[in-house]
Each structure stands twice: as C-alpha cells, then as structure tokens.
Amino acid sequence: LTPFYRYDSLDNERTHGDIREALYLTYWEDYELRVGISKVFWGVTESAHLVDVVNQTDEVESVDGEDKLGQPMLHFSAIKQWGTVDALLLPYFRERTFAGDDGRLRPTIPVSAEASYQSSHGQNHIDYALRYSVMLDDWDVGVSYFQGTNRDPYFQVVDQGMRQVLAPYYAQSKQVGVDVQGIVGDWLWKFEGIYRDSLDHHIGLVGGFEYTWVGVFDSIWDVGVISEYLYDSRGNNAQNIGQNDLFVGSRFVFNDEAGTEVLLGITQDLDNSDIFNGKLEASSRLTNHLKWRFDAWLFENRTPNDRLYFARKDDFVELSLEYYF
C-alpha cells in the first residue's frame, strides 16, 4: 500500500491525494497475477520514456513526467525461458493533474478541470496493453502494444465564464512500441520508438548511449557520459520536448556507503539554439532511515511561437527529505 497526499498553500489544484499502489499479488509456477492499483514502468532511455503508457502522469509533482498516478489494473505475467509476456486490463482512466491559476508550471491560459472524451464511456472505457520482453545475449528487447484512452490529452480553447481556458480532450489511441538496451563493454546502448495512431498519427524516437568510466583516476567513483537524440514526426506541433533535440549529460556515482549519485544534463533544441532546458538530480542517504534528494530544472526559450514558450521563466528547484521505516 503506497498512499500519497500533497497540500499546496497557494494552489488548490495542486492539493491532491492518490493511492499510488494497493494490490494483491499471487504467483504459481511461471505465472504472476496482480489485481488492484499499481504502477508499471516501461522504458530504457534517460531523457524521455516514450513507451511508458500504462500509468497517467502526475504533472504537478515533477517537471519530467516521471511521477505517475496509480492505475487500476488486472496484470497477468507469464515468465518463460523464451521471454516474458505481460497482459494488462485497465478498467478505469485517470485524468492528468494540472496546476491551477496560482500554481506553476502552467500555460499562459489555465487548464480547465472539466475534461471531455472521444469515447462515450468516458473514464470507464476499458483499455488494455500487451508487452513481450526477452534477453538476447547482452541485449534486452521489448515490444509493446496499447489500445485505449490516450494518456496525453489534446487541448481545446473554450470560454468559461468571462475567460478562456484550455479544456483537455482525451482521444482514443493505438500505440506500438519497441525498447532496446544493450551492454557492450563499458557502453550502454539505448533505444525507444513508438508509432501512435490517435487524433494525429506520429512516430517518436529516442536513442543513444551511456559510457561509464569505472574507478576514474584510480578512485572509487564511476563517471558516465550520456548522449541521446530525440525525434517526433509532428515537429513544432508536438506538445512535448523532443521533436528534434539532443540530450547530453553526465552521471556521477560515488560508490560510498551513503549511495551518493548526481546526474547533470541539458536538452538542446536543434532547430532553435535559444531553446534548451537543463536538469540536476542528486541524492544521498544521511542515515539508515533518512535520505535527501535535490532536483532542479532550468528553462530557456526565446521563440514566442514555440508551444513551450510559456515555461521560459519557470525554473524549478526542489529539496526533499525522505524518511524510510
């Protein structure tokens, strides 16, 4: 059981609770069955997770979309020597969370709390997903298929009282995904690709490598260099970072008793040199029960017709202290 609650003193829309996980797990021979609310992560790349479509994004909790809402599901797994098959039945849809008028990050036009759906069943539309994964020598390969309500909403400008708002519209979607990760010496090669058929049809790709120097300068530190290319066939019509971008970063693993790690990275738009964002993630243990975590994002955008121009001044810093018991 993993409950969650946030109280925001300024923005009522960011105040929300959720059950991240509450499930029953049973297994027999080579099979597993999970029933309840759970989180499923698919993907291998650092800068984007294109194939990760099961859980809805909790957008008010993180800038990079890695925080997810709990998803009701029936999850069956068959774990065989020839690979693993996952079949998921998803009976209820979770709407994405958005900041309100007094919250950040948010577009210039606020997002309405009233959503509409292409399916007449609305949030009760039954979705399903399938994935086959297998290890081939030093390579992990996954092929996935999703059909149901698109986790990424489209937006319609509507009049609400005396102002205009963005109303989320959730269309139906079919998505085929492939993810590949291979270890070749000190190199880690990664790739994710999708084809999504929804209101628009598009291809998304992200791929690259991570090279690690183990014990750099005769120390106990490991230093990794990461580079990934991101592509979206929608171009400037894409509602996300990564339509033609390059991510470059570095990971520092101190290999100390506290488990200290630091990740630095920057994503540069290759079409507009003035559009980029940087991130810093760092964490370490203080005691067996306490852990600190630091996350920071920097946004730069001087292109007014870019869809993410609104975030140009929304730099984001979060320092958290976590207690484990």
C-alpha positions as a printed Julia matrix, in Angstrom:
325×3 Matrix{Float64}:
   0.0     0.0     0.0
   1.5     3.32   -1.14
  -0.7     6.33   -0.3
   0.18    9.87   -1.37
  -1.0    13.35   -0.45
   0.2    16.86   -1.24
  -1.05   20.08    0.32
  -0.26   23.29   -1.55
  -0.7    26.54    0.39
  -1.16   28.63   -2.78
  -2.87   26.46   -5.4
  -5.91   24.32   -4.65
  -5.44   22.39   -7.9
  -2.04   21.12   -6.71
  -3.55   19.93   -3.42
  -4.47   16.31   -4.14
  -4.31   12.76   -2.83
  -3.75    9.47   -4.58
  -3.29    5.76   -3.99
  -0.09    5.01   -5.88
  -0.28    1.26   -5.16
  -2.72   -1.06   -3.39
  -2.71   -4.52   -4.9
  -2.91   -8.26   -4.34
  -0.11  -10.37   -5.84
  -0.15  -14.13   -6.26
   2.07  -16.45   -8.29
   2.3   -20.1    -9.3
   4.93  -21.9   -11.39
   5.94  -19.39  -14.12
   2.96  -17.06  -13.73
   2.1   -13.95  -11.73
  -1.21  -12.15  -11.21
  -1.64   -8.66   -9.76
  -5.06   -7.19   -9.01
  -5.64   -3.67   -7.73
  -3.98   -0.29   -8.15
  -0.39   -0.42   -9.35
   2.4     1.28  -11.31
   4.08   -0.25  -14.35
   7.19    1.29  -15.91
   8.36    0.51  -19.43
  11.39    2.16  -20.98
  15.19    2.35  -21.01
  16.23    5.88  -22.08
  17.15    8.77  -19.79
  15.72   11.87  -21.49
  12.24   10.56  -22.4
  10.08    7.49  -21.81
   8.05    7.1   -24.99
   6.88    3.51  -24.48
   5.72    4.1   -20.89
   1.95    4.38  -21.49
   0.19    2.42  -18.74
   0.06    4.98  -15.9
  -1.11    8.57  -16.16
   1.39   11.37  -15.44
   1.03   13.31  -12.2
   2.12   16.55  -13.81
   2.05   18.74  -10.69
   4.6    16.5    -8.95
   7.52   16.62  -11.35
   8.71   18.52  -14.39
   9.97   15.46  -16.27
   6.73   13.47  -16.05
   8.28   10.59  -14.11
   5.76   10.77  -11.25
   2.71    8.67  -12.05
  -0.81    8.23  -10.71
  -1.89    4.81   -9.52
  -3.71    2.81  -12.22
  -6.45    0.23  -11.51
  -5.49   -2.93  -13.36
  -5.55   -6.66  -13.79
  -1.94   -7.61  -14.63
  -1.01  -11.13  -15.74
   2.61  -12.16  -16.43
   3.99  -15.34  -17.94
   7.73  -15.69  -17.28
   9.23  -18.28  -19.63
  12.69  -19.18  -20.89
  11.76  -17.76  -24.28
  10.72  -14.42  -22.75
   8.16  -12.66  -20.59
   4.62  -11.8   -21.66
   2.64   -9.12  -19.78
  -1.09   -8.65  -20.36
  -2.87   -5.75  -18.66
  -6.57   -4.94  -18.45
  -7.13   -1.31  -17.4
 -10.78   -0.7   -16.44
 -10.64    2.95  -15.32
  -8.9     6.03  -16.74
  -7.07    8.61  -14.62
  -7.14   12.2   -15.83
  -3.86   14.1   -15.8
  -3.29   16.59  -12.99
  -2.59   20.25  -13.81
  -1.66   23.28  -11.77
  -4.32   25.94  -11.25
  -4.3    29.72  -11.68
  -1.93   30.22   -8.74
   0.33   27.26   -9.44
   3.35   26.51  -11.57
   4.16   25.09  -14.03
   1.19   26.0   -16.21
   0.43   27.5   -19.63
  -0.48   31.16  -20.03
  -4.1    30.06  -20.47
  -5.11   27.92  -17.45
  -6.2    24.31  -17.89
  -9.82   23.53  -17.08
 -10.75   20.83  -14.58
 -13.55   19.74  -16.95
 -12.35   17.16  -19.5
 -14.14   15.57  -22.46
 -13.65   12.2   -24.15
 -13.87   10.72  -27.6
 -15.33    7.53  -26.13
 -18.9     7.65  -24.87
 -17.72    5.59  -21.88
 -15.52    8.43  -20.67
 -13.29    7.41  -17.77
 -14.9     3.95  -17.71
 -13.51    2.91  -21.09
 -11.66   -0.41  -20.75
  -8.09   -0.18  -22.07
  -5.58   -2.96  -22.5
  -1.86   -3.34  -23.06
   0.47   -6.18  -24.06
   4.24   -6.48  -23.87
   6.75   -9.17  -24.82
  10.31   -8.85  -23.5
  13.31  -11.12  -23.92
  17.05  -11.09  -23.25
  19.17  -11.93  -26.3
  22.78  -12.32  -25.17
  23.7    -8.81  -23.94
  20.56   -7.17  -25.31
  17.17   -6.62  -23.65
  14.37   -6.24  -26.19
  10.76   -5.28  -25.54
   7.77   -4.98  -27.91
   4.55   -3.45  -26.61
   1.04   -2.62  -27.77
  -1.51   -0.32  -26.14
  -5.11    0.38  -27.09
  -7.4     2.7   -25.17
  -7.71    6.27  -23.96
  -4.68    8.38  -24.86
  -2.77    9.36  -21.7
  -1.64   12.58  -23.42
  -4.62   14.95  -23.72
  -5.27   17.28  -26.6
  -6.43   20.79  -25.71
  -9.32   22.9   -26.93
  -9.66   26.63  -26.18
 -13.15   27.19  -24.73
 -14.96   30.04  -22.98
 -15.54   29.51  -19.27
 -17.42   32.4   -17.73
 -15.56   35.61  -18.53
 -12.3    33.95  -19.57
 -10.82   31.39  -21.92
  -9.38   28.09  -20.68
  -7.74   25.01  -22.17
 -10.13   22.07  -21.96
  -8.42   18.63  -22.02
  -9.76   16.24  -24.65
  -8.87   12.56  -24.32
  -9.0    10.74  -27.65
  -8.72    7.02  -28.29
  -5.27    5.75  -29.19
  -3.38    2.75  -30.51
   0.35    2.58  -29.89
   3.07    0.14  -30.9
   6.36    0.48  -29.04
   9.86   -1.0   -29.13
  12.57   -0.6   -26.5
  16.1    -1.99  -26.72
  19.01   -1.86  -24.3
  22.4    -3.48  -24.81
  25.59   -3.73  -22.76
  28.78   -3.74  -24.83
  31.81   -3.46  -22.57
  31.57   -0.11  -20.78
  28.91    1.07  -23.25
  25.19    1.0   -22.59
  23.16    1.47  -25.8
  19.51    2.5   -25.52
  16.59    2.99  -27.91
  12.85    3.6   -27.69
  10.48    4.03  -30.63
   6.71    4.32  -30.96
   4.04    4.67  -33.61
   0.85    6.18  -32.2
  -2.49    6.34  -34.01
  -4.77    8.89  -32.35
  -6.2    12.23  -33.49
  -2.81   12.66  -35.11
  -0.55    9.87  -36.34
   3.07   10.22  -35.4
   6.37    8.46  -34.85
   8.52    9.16  -31.81
  12.14    8.07  -31.4
  14.81    8.46  -28.74
  18.14    6.67  -28.76
  21.72    7.0   -27.66
  24.34    5.68  -25.3
  25.85    5.9   -21.83
  29.58    5.29  -21.45
  30.94    4.72  -17.93
  34.49    5.12  -16.65
  34.68    2.74  -13.69
  37.07    3.86  -10.93
  38.05    7.08  -12.7
  41.5     8.47  -11.74
  42.11    5.36   -9.59
  39.25    6.39   -7.28
  36.09    4.55   -6.24
  33.99    6.94   -8.34
  32.23    5.97  -11.56
  31.61    8.69  -14.15
  29.2     8.2   -17.03
  28.64   10.28  -20.16
  25.15   10.19  -21.7
  24.02   11.31  -25.13
  20.58   10.79  -26.69
  18.75   12.1   -29.75
  15.0    12.77  -29.6
  12.68   12.94  -32.61
   8.94   13.48  -33.05
   7.43   13.47  -36.55
   4.88   16.15  -35.52
   7.67   18.72  -35.42
   6.64   22.02  -33.86
   3.1    20.71  -33.39
   4.35   18.29  -30.73
   3.24   19.19  -27.21
   6.4    17.83  -25.64
  10.13   18.48  -25.58
  11.98   16.28  -28.03
  10.78   16.83  -31.6
  14.35   17.33  -32.85
  16.53   17.63  -29.75
  19.85   16.42  -28.38
  20.31   15.43  -24.74
  23.81   15.4   -23.25
  24.53   14.59  -19.63
  26.83   13.03  -17.08
  26.21   10.68  -14.18
  28.47   10.58  -11.1
  28.27    7.53   -8.83
  30.38    7.95   -5.68
  30.1     4.29   -4.58
  30.12    5.42   -0.95
  28.2     3.98    1.95
  25.55    6.69    1.58
  24.89    5.78   -2.07
  25.52    9.31   -3.38
  24.62    9.93   -7.02
  24.48   13.06   -9.18
  23.03   13.46  -12.69
  23.56   16.58  -14.83
  22.02   17.03  -18.25
  20.89   19.5   -20.88
  18.41   19.1   -23.74
  19.08   21.36  -26.71
  16.55   22.06  -29.46
  18.4    21.57  -32.75
  16.02   23.83  -34.69
  16.29   26.81  -32.33
  19.53   27.44  -30.48
  17.76   29.61  -27.89
  15.51   26.75  -26.7
  17.01   24.39  -24.14
  16.46   23.03  -20.65
  18.87   21.71  -18.06
  18.36   19.41  -15.12
  20.2    18.37  -11.98
  19.3    15.33   -9.87
  21.23   14.44   -6.72
  20.54   12.16   -3.77
  22.29   10.54   -0.81
  21.47    8.8     2.48
  22.01   10.56    5.8
  21.17    7.56    8.0
  19.54    4.17    7.55
  16.17    5.99    7.71
  16.84    9.43    6.19
  17.64   10.36    2.61
  17.93   13.78    0.95
  17.1    14.49   -2.65
  17.7    17.61   -4.77
  16.1    18.26   -8.16
  16.46   21.38  -10.3
  15.29   22.36  -13.8
  16.28   25.37  -15.86
  14.26   26.52  -18.89
  15.36   28.87  -21.65
  13.13   29.81  -24.58
  13.18   33.0   -26.66
  10.95   31.76  -29.51
   7.41   33.15  -28.94
   5.72   30.77  -31.41
   7.09   27.69  -29.63
   4.46   25.71  -27.72
   6.62   25.63  -24.57
   7.43   29.35  -24.61
   5.26   29.84  -21.5
   7.81   27.97  -19.36
  10.73   30.25  -20.2
  10.83   31.8   -16.69
   9.66   28.77  -14.72
  12.93   27.47  -13.3
  12.2    24.81  -10.72
  14.11   23.71   -7.6
  13.02   21.06   -5.11
  14.79   19.87   -1.97
  13.23   16.94   -0.14
  13.96   14.87    2.95
  12.64   11.31    2.9
  12.14    9.07    5.91
  12.01    5.27    5.5
  10.62    2.91    8.13
